[in-house]
Amino acid sequence: MASKLMRAVQYDAYGGGAAALKSGGGLAEYAVARANITVKLPPEPLRGGLIALQALTRATAIKFDGIGSPANILITAASGGTGYHAIQLAKLAGNLYVTATCGSRNIDFVKSLGVDEVLDYKTPDDAALKSPSGRKYDAVVHCATGIAWSVFEPNLSENGVVVNITPSPGTMVSSLLKRLSFLKKRLVPLMLAEKREELEFLIGLVRDGKLKTAVDSTFPLSEAGKAWERMMEGREDYD
């Protein structure tokens, strides 16, 4: 108990903390979180707080820095919270060729993050997810919904893997069937693991200016409903 209290005082003095809250609390002025998933926020608390679940989700999905040889990565829904963090982390690895999908209005934003290729998922050709340079993807961080395995499969390398950030029950079944079939190409549903060391690493990148979190708009807590409506519009105008 003493260590938990010390951690709480330490974070409060620093200006707050960011935590991965799986069971709610995102619209609370104060939220209860376990000490082992809470970290200090960087000097800009707003941007640091936004990173918690989005980037932790990405970090759980695939360890970009653990890939030794050059690899080709596809990131779907790349202008979303998880997607644009994934792009930055992939480019920080230094040995990854990154292809990303987004809508036409966010192409410039996604390009500004350093991707090598951008696909407009709303066009018939790009909806097929084929790399303009003909590359096969070694890994896919799948942050979108509604894309069938039959679209991914021909675009994967021999041992390609699709990590589904938002798996449905159908995804779980498909993943199991593919494992039973002994196929080298895999579909892996993401199971979020709460790890403080992951958050500390990511917040450290934010603090050092290596990982940026974009902000579309801000609302006071009293207008949380308007913030939710804005999010559900599915469009972003990042600063």
N, C-alpha and C positions, 0 to 999 in steps of 0.2 A: 504493500500500500504506500509506503514512504517513497519508493522509487516512482510510482505512478504520480504522486502528488508533486514531486520534484520536477518531473517531466512537464506536468501541466503548468506549473509556475514558470518554468523556463520558456515554454512556448508563448505563454501569455505576455511575458516581458519582451519577447522578440517581436510580437505583433500578431500572433495567431499561428495556427498550424493547418496543414492540409492533410486529409486522411481519405482513404478509400472507404466509402460508406456503402456497403452492399445492401443494407437493410433500411435505407431511407435517411432523411436528415438534410437533404440537399436544399430545401427551402426554409431551413431553420436558422434563426440568428445565432443560436448556440446548439451544438450537436454533441452527443456522447460518442466517443470512439475509443477503441482499445489503444493503449499506449504503443503496442508493437506495430501499429499501422499508421502512426502519426509522426509527421516530420515538420521541421521549421519551414516557414514560408520564406521566399526570397524578398528583397526590398520592395518589389511591386506585388503585394498580396493578391490583387485581383487576378493577374496573369498566372501566378503560382498556384492559386486555388483551382483554377480551371483545369490544370494539368492532371490533377490527382487520378480520377477514374479513367479519363481518356488515354493518357500516356501509359498508365499502369496496365491498362488493357492491352495496349500495343506491346509493351515490354514482356507481358506474359505470352503473347502470341508467338513471337519469334525473336531470338537473340541475334540481331544483325551483326553485332560485334564478334559473334562466335563463328562466323563463316570465314574460313581461312582463305579460300580461293575466290576469284571474281565470280559473281553470280548475277543473274537477272531476276529482278523483283517486280511484281505487279501489285499495285495498291489500288483497290476499288474505292469509290466514294471518297476520293482523296482530298476533297475540300472540307470534309466533315472533321469533327474534333479528333477522332482517332486517326483518320487518314492523314491529315497534314502533319501531325506529330510523327507518324510513321515515316513520312517522306524525309523529314529532317534527320531522324535517327539513322535512316538507311544511308543518307548521304554522308553523315558523320563517320560511318564505317569506312568510307573511302574506297571500297572495292566492289561496290554494287552499282549495276546499271538499272535505273529505276524508271518504270513505266507507270503512269497513273491515269485513272479515269475520273472525269468530273463532267458537269454540264458546261455549256459554252460560256456562260456568264462568269464562271470561276476559273477559266483556263489561264488567264494572266496571273491570278493569285497563285495557282498551283505551279506555274512556270517559275514564279519568283522564288520558290522554295528550292529550286535547283534540279527538278526532275529532268530526265534525259528525253522522255517522250510523253506526250499527253494524248489521251483518247477521249473524244466527246461521246459519251455513252448513249446520247440521244440520236446519233446518226447510225444508220444500218451497218455500215462498214465497221465503225469503231465498237458497236455493240457486240461484235463477234470477238472482241478482245485481242485481236491479232496485233502483234508488235509491228509497227511500221518498218522496223529494220529487220524483221524476220526472226527475231530472237525467240527462243522458247523460255518460259518462266521456270526458274528453279523453286521459287516460292511465291505464293500469293497471300497477301494480307487482305482478306475479303471483308470489307466494312459495309458493303451494300446488302440488299436483299433481292430476291427474285431472279437470280442468275443460276441457271441449271448447270449441273456437273458436265453435261454434254457440251456446254460452251467452253468450260475451262479445260477439259481433258485434252483436246487436240493442240492446245497452246502450251501445255506443260512439257518440261524436259522429262527424260526417262524416269527420274526419281523425284519429279516435282510434287510439291505439297501445297494444298490450299488450306489455310487456317481461317476458319469461319468465325468472325468476331461475334455475330449474333445468331448462333445456331438455333434451329427449330427442332421439334421432335423428329421431323423427317430427316433433318441433317444428321442427327444422332444415329438413326437407323441406317442411313446411307453410309456413314462412316464405318459402322460395324460390318456391314456387308462387304465393303471394299477391303477391310482388313481380313475377313474370312476368305476372300477370293485371292489373296496373296498378290494383289496388284502392287507394282512399285509406286505408281502414282497414288497419292493419298488425299483424302478429305479429313481434316482434323477439326472438330468442334472445340472452340476455346472454353476452357474452364478457368475462370479468373482466380488467381492465387494472390492473396494479400501479403505483400512482403515489404517491410519498411525499407530494406536496403535498396529495393527498386525505386521507391519514391525518393529516397535520399539522393540516389544517382541522378534521377531525372530533374529534381529540384536544383541540384548542383549545376546541371547544364543550363537551366534557366538563369540561375544566379550569375553564371559566367558568360551569359549572352550567346550561348551556343544553341539553345533550343528556345524558340519563340512561340508564344501562345497568342493567337489572334483574338480580338474582341470585336464582335459585331455591334453590340449596343449594351448599355447598362441600365438597370432599373433599381429603385429602392425596394427594400423588402416588402413594403406596403403594396407594391405593384407587381408582386410575384406572378399573379395571374396573367398580366400583360407580357411578362417575360416568357412565360410558358407558351402563350399564343404565338409570340414571335418565333420561338423555336420550332413550333409545329408547322409554321409556314414553309419550312424546308428551304429557306434561302438565306444567304449570308452576304453582308457587305462589310468585309473586314477592314480594320484600320491597320 
